[in-house]
Amino acid sequence: MHSFGFRANAVLTFGITILALICAMASISDNFNSPRPSSEIQILNINWFQKQPHGNDEVSLTMNITADLQSLFTWNTKQVFVFVAAEYETPKNALNQVSLWDAIIPAKEHAKFWVQTANKYRFVDQGSNLRGKDFNLTLHWHVMPKTGKMFANKLVIPGYRLPEEYR
């Protein structure tokens, strides 16, 4: 006859095995989802563009951010972290990224949005490299699942240019 401890161990092991199998199936099922998010970002105004006293360039922008990220949500999605970054090149660095705005989208109902905002974080370059600089605005997203691995992707929106003179 088996003891109580032996039976409890068998039931617990069976339960954990089934739970792990369900988690693995949930994670694998997300691989069949092919999301097609869309976004548009417009710069409405350059509020100021100045050289700071210690020599760095700083920019304040007002933007319209329109996005439809509903296709990123499946039954296994817990939330989506989204942010807009300005990306540009300088003589010292091939890629500079400055985060301008971010948000956490908790549900599919909130994944289609329009936001008019000034940059939430400072757009500062270490040096005087921003005058007349071409840059891209990139919408990045990180999908955080209930189970399985997190994945990230981005949508690059090119064609922005800063003024030649400080304002």
Secondary structure, 3 states (H helix, E strand, C coil): CCCHHHHHHHHHHHHHHHHHHHHHHHHHHHHHCCCCCEEEEEEEEEEEEEECCCCCEEEEEEEEEEEECHHHCCCCEEEEEEEEEEEECCCCCCCEEEEEEEEEECCHHHCEEEEEEECCCCEEECCCCCCCCEEEEEEEEEEEECCCCCEEEEEEEEEEECCCCCC
